[in-house]
């Protein structure tokens, strides 16, 4: 019986290909592309970033604001194609992060944290079947 199974496996081809559609969204005319599949190590890295604390902004604590923005940019770096992450993170931080941009290039168009960035982040995570472990803050932002 085992030989029959071995023979069956030898002469049959199995194809476990999985090609999900790309995850894309638009923001202010720019198209952002995200990875359609996340590697297990990426999932582990995302878990570490998300578990390291909630995304919230205490206007009285400059360190909290910087930590929150850093965390958000780290999450986008895990979820987005490199060029899209660079563009998004430049907009979030309000400075050109692209080393190929000239020093006198204009600043990137800013994004609204509550109305653009966090909804985009939720959308991408939902496309992967993920949910934030903690509610995202409703703190106002500019």
MIDOSE-1310 file (N, C-alpha, C; in nm, 2 decimals, decimal comma, always signed):
residues 142
xxxx	+0,08/-0,12/+0,00/+0,00/+0,00/+0,00/+0,09/+0,13/+0,00; +0,19/+0,13/+0,08/+0,28/+0,24/+0,08/+0,35/+0,26/-0,05; +0,38/+0,16/-0,12/+0,44/+0,17/-0,25/+0,35/+0,23/-0,35; +0,22/+0,20/-0,34/+0,12/+0,26/-0,43/+0,11/+0,41/-0,41
xxxx	+0,11/+0,45/-0,28/+0,11/+0,60/-0,25/+0,23/+0,67/-0,30; +0,35/+0,61/-0,28/+0,48/+0,66/-0,33/+0,47/+0,68/-0,48; +0,42/+0,58/-0,55/+0,41/+0,58/-0,70/+0,32/+0,69/-0,74; +0,21/+0,71/-0,67/+0,11/+0,81/-0,70/+0,18/+0,95/-0,68
xxxx	+0,25/+0,97/-0,58/+0,31/+1,10/-0,55/+0,42/+1,13/-0,65; +0,49/+1,03/-0,70/+0,60/+1,04/-0,80/+0,54/+1,09/-0,93; +0,43/+1,04/-0,97/+0,38/+1,07/-1,10/+0,27/+1,18/-1,11; +0,24/+1,24/-1,00/+0,14/+1,35/-1,00/+0,21/+1,48/-0,96
xxxx	+0,17/+1,58/-1,02/+0,23/+1,71/-0,99/+0,13/+1,79/-0,91; +0,19/+1,85/-0,80/+0,10/+1,93/-0,72/+0,15/+2,07/-0,73; +0,06/+2,16/-0,74/+0,09/+2,30/-0,75/+0,02/+2,38/-0,64; +0,09/+2,43/-0,55/+0,04/+2,50/-0,44/+0,06/+2,65/-0,45
xxxx	+0,06/+2,70/-0,58/+0,08/+2,84/-0,60/-0,03/+2,92/-0,54; +0,00/+3,04/-0,50/-0,10/+3,13/-0,44/-0,06/+3,27/-0,49; -0,14/+3,33/-0,57/-0,11/+3,46/-0,62/-0,22/+3,56/-0,60; -0,23/+3,61/-0,48/-0,34/+3,70/-0,44/-0,32/+3,83/-0,52
xxxx	-0,43/+3,90/-0,54/-0,41/+4,03/-0,61/-0,34/+4,13/-0,52; -0,26/+4,22/-0,58/-0,19/+4,32/-0,50/-0,28/+4,41/-0,42; -0,23/+4,45/-0,31/-0,30/+4,54/-0,22/-0,26/+4,68/-0,25; -0,35/+4,77/-0,30/-0,32/+4,90/-0,34/-0,42/+5,00/-0,28
xxxx	-0,38/+5,12/-0,26/-0,48/+5,23/-0,23/-0,42/+5,36/-0,28; -0,51/+5,46/-0,29/-0,47/+5,59/-0,33/-0,48/+5,69/-0,22; -0,39/+5,79/-0,22/-0,40/+5,89/-0,12/-0,35/+6,02/-0,19; -0,43/+6,12/-0,21/-0,39/+6,24/-0,27/-0,32/+6,23/-0,40
xxxx	-0,38/+6,13/-0,48/-0,32/+6,11/-0,62/-0,21/+6,01/-0,63; -0,15/+5,98/-0,51/-0,04/+5,88/-0,51/-0,10/+5,74/-0,49; -0,04/+5,64/-0,56/-0,08/+5,50/-0,55/+0,03/+5,44/-0,46; -0,02/+5,37/-0,36/+0,06/+5,30/-0,26/+0,04/+5,15/-0,28
xxxx	+0,15/+5,07/-0,29/+0,15/+4,93/-0,31/+0,20/+4,86/-0,19; +0,12/+4,76/-0,15/+0,15/+4,68/-0,03/+0,17/+4,53/-0,07; +0,25/+4,46/+0,02/+0,27/+4,32/-0,01/+0,14/+4,25/+0,00; +0,11/+4,16/-0,09/-0,01/+4,08/-0,08/+0,00/+3,96/+0,01
xxxx	+0,12/+3,92/+0,03/+0,15/+3,81/+0,12/+0,26/+3,86/+0,22; +0,24/+3,82/+0,35/+0,34/+3,86/+0,45/+0,41/+3,73/+0,50; +0,54/+3,73/+0,50/+0,62/+3,62/+0,54/+0,60/+3,60/+0,69; +0,61/+3,47/+0,74/+0,59/+3,45/+0,88/+0,69/+3,54/+0,97
xxxx	+0,81/+3,56/+0,92/+0,90/+3,65/+1,00/+0,85/+3,80/+1,00; +0,78/+3,84/+0,89/+0,72/+3,97/+0,89/+0,61/+3,98/+0,99; +0,53/+3,87/+1,00/+0,42/+3,87/+1,09/+0,48/+3,88/+1,24; +0,59/+3,81/+1,26/+0,65/+3,81/+1,39/+0,70/+3,95/+1,42
xxxx	+0,76/+4,02/+1,32/+0,81/+4,15/+1,34/+0,70/+4,25/+1,37; +0,59/+4,24/+1,29/+0,47/+4,32/+1,32/+0,42/+4,30/+1,46; +0,41/+4,18/+1,50/+0,37/+4,15/+1,64/+0,45/+4,22/+1,74; +0,58/+4,22/+1,72/+0,67/+4,29/+1,82/+0,65/+4,44/+1,82
xxxx	+0,63/+4,50/+1,70/+0,61/+4,64/+1,69/+0,48/+4,68/+1,76; +0,37/+4,60/+1,73/+0,24/+4,63/+1,79/+0,23/+4,61/+1,94; +0,30/+4,50/+1,98/+0,30/+4,47/+2,13/+0,38/+4,56/+2,21; +0,47/+4,64/+2,15/+0,56/+4,73/+2,22/+0,48/+4,85/+2,28
xxxx	+0,36/+4,86/+2,26/+0,28/+4,97/+2,31/+0,17/+5,02/+2,22; +0,08/+5,09/+2,27/-0,03/+5,14/+2,19/+0,01/+5,26/+2,11; -0,07/+5,29/+2,00/-0,04/+5,40/+1,92/-0,13/+5,52/+1,97; -0,07/+5,61/+2,04/-0,14/+5,72/+2,10/-0,05/+5,84/+2,10
xxxx	-0,11/+5,96/+2,11/-0,03/+6,08/+2,11/-0,07/+6,16/+2,23; +0,02/+6,18/+2,32/+0,00/+6,27/+2,43/+0,06/+6,40/+2,40; -0,02/+6,51/+2,37/+0,03/+6,63/+2,32/+0,13/+6,70/+2,42; +0,13/+6,65/+2,55/+0,22/+6,71/+2,65/+0,36/+6,63/+2,65
xxxx	+0,37/+6,53/+2,57/+0,49/+6,44/+2,58/+0,55/+6,43/+2,44; +0,65/+6,51/+2,41/+0,71/+6,51/+2,28/+0,77/+6,37/+2,25; +0,82/+6,30/+2,35/+0,87/+6,16/+2,33/+0,76/+6,07/+2,28; +0,64/+6,08/+2,33/+0,53/+5,99/+2,29/+0,49/+6,02/+2,15
xxxx	+0,49/+6,14/+2,10/+0,46/+6,17/+1,96/+0,57/+6,11/+1,87; +0,69/+6,13/+1,90/+0,80/+6,07/+1,82/+0,80/+5,92/+1,82; +0,77/+5,86/+1,94/+0,76/+5,71/+1,95/+0,64/+5,66/+1,86; +0,53/+5,73/+1,87/+0,42/+5,69/+1,79/+0,44/+5,70/+1,64
xxxx	+0,50/+5,81/+1,59/+0,53/+5,82/+1,45/+0,64/+5,72/+1,41; +0,73/+5,69/+1,49/+0,83/+5,58/+1,46/+0,77/+5,45/+1,44; +0,68/+5,42/+1,54/+0,61/+5,29/+1,53/+0,52/+5,28/+1,40; +0,45/+5,38/+1,37/+0,37/+5,38/+1,25/+0,46/+5,36/+1,12
xxxx	+0,57/+5,43/+1,12/+0,66/+5,42/+1,00/+0,72/+5,28/+0,99; +0,75/+5,22/+1,11/+0,80/+5,08/+1,11/+0,69/+4,98/+1,06; +0,57/+5,00/+1,10/+0,46/+4,92/+1,05/+0,45/+4,93/+0,90; +0,45/+5,05/+0,84/+0,44/+5,07/+0,70/+0,56/+5,00/+0,63
xxxx	+0,68/+5,01/+0,69/+0,79/+4,94/+0,62/+0,77/+4,79/+0,61; +0,70/+4,73/+0,71/+0,67/+4,59/+0,70/+0,56/+4,55/+0,60; +0,47/+4,64/+0,58/+0,35/+4,61/+0,50/+0,36/+4,66/+0,35; +0,44/+4,75/+0,33/+0,44/+4,82/+0,19/+0,57/+4,78/+0,11
xxxx	+0,55/+4,79/-0,02/+0,67/+4,78/-0,11/+0,76/+4,90/-0,07; +0,89/+4,88/-0,08/+0,99/+4,98/-0,04/+0,96/+5,12/-0,09; +0,93/+5,14/-0,22/+0,91/+5,27/-0,27/+0,79/+5,34/-0,21; +0,68/+5,26/-0,19/+0,56/+5,31/-0,13/+0,58/+5,35/+0,02
xxxx	+0,66/+5,26/+0,09/+0,68/+5,29/+0,23/+0,77/+5,42/+0,25; +0,86/+5,43/+0,16/+0,95/+5,55/+0,16/+0,86/+5,68/+0,14; +0,77/+5,67/+0,04/+0,69/+5,79/+0,01/+0,59/+5,82/+0,12; +0,53/+5,71/+0,18/+0,44/+5,73/+0,29/+0,51/+5,78/+0,41
xxxx	+0,62/+5,73/+0,45/+0,69/+5,77/+0,57/+0,75/+5,91/+0,55; +0,79/+5,95/+0,43/+0,83/+6,08/+0,41/+0,72/+6,18/+0,44; +0,60/+6,14/+0,40/+0,48/+6,23/+0,42/+0,45/+6,24/+0,57; +0,46/+6,12/+0,64/+0,42/+6,12/+0,78/+0,52/+6,20/+0,86
xxxx	+0,65/+6,19/+0,83/+0,75/+6,26/+0,90/+0,78/+6,41/+0,85; +0,72/+6,44/+0,74/+0,73/+6,57/+0,68/+0,87/+6,61/+0,63; +0,94/+6,51/+0,59/+1,08/+6,53/+0,53/+1,11/+6,43/+0,43; +1,19/+6,46/+0,33/+1,23/+6,37/+0,23/+1,32/+6,26/+0,28
xxxx	+1,28/+6,14/+0,28/+1,37/+6,03/+0,33/+1,44/+5,96/+0,22; +1,41/+5,99/+0,09/+1,47/+5,93/-0,03/+1,61/+5,99/-0,04; +1,71/+5,91/-0,03/+1,85/+5,96/-0,04/+1,88/+6,01/-0,18; +1,80/+5,98/-0,28/+1,82/+6,02/-0,42/+1,76/+6,16/-0,45
xxxx	+1,69/+6,21/-0,35/+1,63/+6,35/-0,37/+1,73/+6,45/-0,34; +1,73/+6,56/-0,42/+1,83/+6,67/-0,39/+1,79/+6,74/-0,26; +1,89/+6,79/-0,20/+1,88/+6,86/-0,06/+1,78/+6,97/-0,07; +1,76/+7,04/-0,18/+1,67/+7,15/-0,19/+1,53/+7,11/-0,25
xxxx	+1,50/+6,98/-0,25/+1,37/+6,94/-0,30/+1,27/+6,98/-0,20; +1,15/+7,02/-0,25/+1,04/+7,06/-0,16/+1,00/+6,95/-0,06; +0,95/+6,99/+0,05/+0,90/+6,89/+0,15/+0,79/+6,81/+0,09; +0,77/+6,69/+0,13/+0,65/+6,61/+0,08/+0,52/+6,67/+0,14
xxxx	+0,42/+6,65/+0,06/+0,29/+6,69/+0,11/+0,25/+6,62/+0,24; +0,21/+6,69/+0,35/+0,18/+6,63/+0,47/+0,06/+6,54/+0,47; +0,04/+6,45/+0,56/-0,08/+6,37/+0,57/-0,14/+6,39/+0,70; -0,27/+6,37/+0,71/-0,34/+6,38/+0,83/-0,34/+6,24/+0,90
xxxx	-0,29/+6,24/+1,02/-0,28/+6,11/+1,09/-0,41/+6,04/+1,11; -0,51/+6,11/+1,16/-0,64/+6,05/+1,19/-0,73/+6,02/+1,07; -0,72/+6,10/+0,96/-0,81/+6,09/+0,85/-0,75/+6,02/+0,73; -0,62/+6,00/+0,73/-0,55/+5,93/+0,62/-0,46/+5,82/+0,66
xxxx	-0,37/+5,84/+0,75/-0,27/+5,74/+0,79/-0,33/+5,62/+0,86; -0,40/+5,65/+0,97/-0,46/+5,54/+1,05/-0,57/+5,46/+0,97; -0,66/+5,53/+0,89/-0,75/+5,45/+0,81/-0,68/+5,36/+0,71; -0,57/+5,41/+0,65/-0,49/+5,34/+0,55/-0,43/+5,22/+0,62
xxxx	-0,37/+5,24/+0,74/-0,31/+5,13/+0,81/-0,42/+5,02/+0,85; -0,53/+5,06/+0,89/-0,64/+4,97/+0,92/-0,68/+4,89/+0,80; -0,69/+4,96/+0,68/-0,73/+4,89/+0,56/-0,63/+4,78/+0,52; -0,50/+4,82/+0,52/-0,40/+4,72/+0,49/-0,40/+4,60/+0,58
xxxx	-0,41/+4,62/+0,71/-0,41/+4,51/+0,80/-0,54/+4,43/+0,78; -0,65/+4,49/+0,76/-0,77/+4,41/+0,73/-0,76/+4,32/+0,60; -0,69/+4,37/+0,50/-0,67/+4,29/+0,38/-0,59/+4,17/+0,41; -0,51/+4,17/+0,52/-0,43/+4,05/+0,56/-0,50/+3,97/+0,67
xxxx	-0,62/+4,01/+0,70/-0,70/+3,94/+0,80/-0,65/+3,98/+0,94; -0,57/+4,09/+0,96/-0,52/+4,13/+1,09/-0,60/+4,24/+1,14; -0,60/+4,24/+1,28/-0,66/+4,35/+1,35/-0,57/+4,41/+1,45; -0,57/+4,54/+1,47/-0,48/+4,59/+1,58/-0,52/+4,52/+1,71
xxxx	-0,42/+4,50/+1,79/-0,44/+4,43/+1,92/-0,50/+4,53/+2,02; -0,48/+4,66/+2,00/-0,53/+4,76/+2,08/-0,60/+4,87/+1,99; -0,71/+4,93/+2,04/-0,77/+5,03/+1,96/-0,67/+5,14/+1,93; -0,68/+5,19/+1,81/-0,59/+5,31/+1,77/-0,65/+5,43/+1,84
xxxx	-0,57/+5,52/+1,88/-0,61/+5,63/+1,96/-0,70/+5,73/+1,87; -0,79/+5,79/+1,94/-0,87/+5,89/+1,87/-0,82/+6,03/+1,90; -0,69/+6,04/+1,94/-0,64/+6,18/+1,97/-0,64/+6,26/+1,84; -0,67/+6,39/+1,85/-0,67/+6,47/+1,73/-0,53/+6,49/+1,68
xx	-0,52/+6,52/+1,55/-0,39/+6,55/+1,49/-0,41/+6,64/+1,38; -0,30/+6,69/+1,32/-0,30/+6,78/+1,21/-0,26/+6,72/+1,08
